[in-house]
Amino acid sequence: MDPFADTLQRLRETFSSGRTRPAEFRATQLKGLGRFLQENKQLLQEALAQDLHKSTFESQVSEISISQSEINLALRNLRAWMKDEKVSKNLATQLDSAFIRKEPFGLVLIIAPWNYPVNLTLMPLVGALAAGNCVVLKPSEISKSTEKVLAEVLPRYLDQSCFAVVLGGPEETGQLLEHKFDHIFFTGSPRVGKIVMTAAAKHLTPVTLELGGKNPCYVDDNCDPQTVANRVALFRYLHTGQTCVAPDYILCSPETQARLLPALQSAITRFYGDDPRASPDLGRIINHKHFQRLRGLLSCGRVAIGGQSDDSDRYIAPTVLVDVQETEPVMQEEIFGPILPILNVRGLDEAIDFINRREKPLALYAFSNNSQVVKRVLAQTSSGGFCGNDGFMHMTLSSLPFGGVGASGMGNYHGKFSFDTFSHHRTCLLRSPGLEKIYAIRYPPHSPRNLRVLLTAMETRSCSCTLL
């Protein structure tokens, strides 16, 4: 028996009824989502602490507040986003109405990850609801405590005729993907992304894939090593490195490495104390499977800072590796943990060549006091996002799209980009039934004169004149 058929049928019937289309209904759902966050903040913080050892500060900043801000932005701008978008016209269409209408796709599926189980679940959900879709939400089964809150509490705040949470692991997700959806939004690994895309292809379903990758961080000789160390350490070890946009490895000269190592040690000690394990601001690895994978990576190169681990607590200290070779396991996969390899390059040219030999990353970072160096890295590489002289601060701007390119993903979201991702941009032209004598020039039999007039009239141009 298909465990999802009745739920999907119910949601499709709701969408077909037109219930989700009015702005008032969409706003009500978004307000409900906001109340869920406000009324269950402590419950969510406790769940995040149980799953990931997240501090109250980190849960508030990186999960709850950022989701609330997304809801507030959508509520403030919903009617403007929904409004038909007028477009420029040529001479042949001057008397017509031409516009783009943003329509909901219909029934959409959101498959969320475990690493930011509130943020990366609710952020796309905001866009899907604002765009007027019915939504099936699949939270990660790995972050169990947060999954329980999302499954048991969140539906109380939304209209269950157009929203459903489904649970399960890979097998259940595989069954779910056999069904036809109108859009699938997936956040996770490239390996699973390929499975999702293959399943979607059977139904010609469009997908947004928010994947990962190894995010390079180039550090120029012309820099202040302590400033660089502070910023790299913050964004590498935030959430114990379990962040898809975290700096994954450093490229720098041996001379800069020598200056950077004591600065990184200083930053780590200031952030987490002499015993990072006792720090309330350092999380834990999500489960033992990931812990064992990460501990295996500690044998790559040579441990210069950290390296301690405790299986019973899923603890790995903030670690820096040196003497790392490109062929070692730590450089073959996204690390997704508190381990930072440093690889040596002779200069900017070699660093750019190194980056461009590999798959396009989700994010790329460059540090230099020379703005021309940063601009050159930006100009001669490709990545989902780029930040000069800091970590993933570009993620904090809803005015910027967030997404990957190539192996790091396709499509984007955040702010209005989320609304657009979950909307079909429908091409519309409305013409009067009259004025047949003017339009008759299109009909056979054709003549050279009519052809010249038609070609002139159909030229792409922004024309404010009126054809009388």
Disulfide bonds with the S-S distance in Angstrom:
none
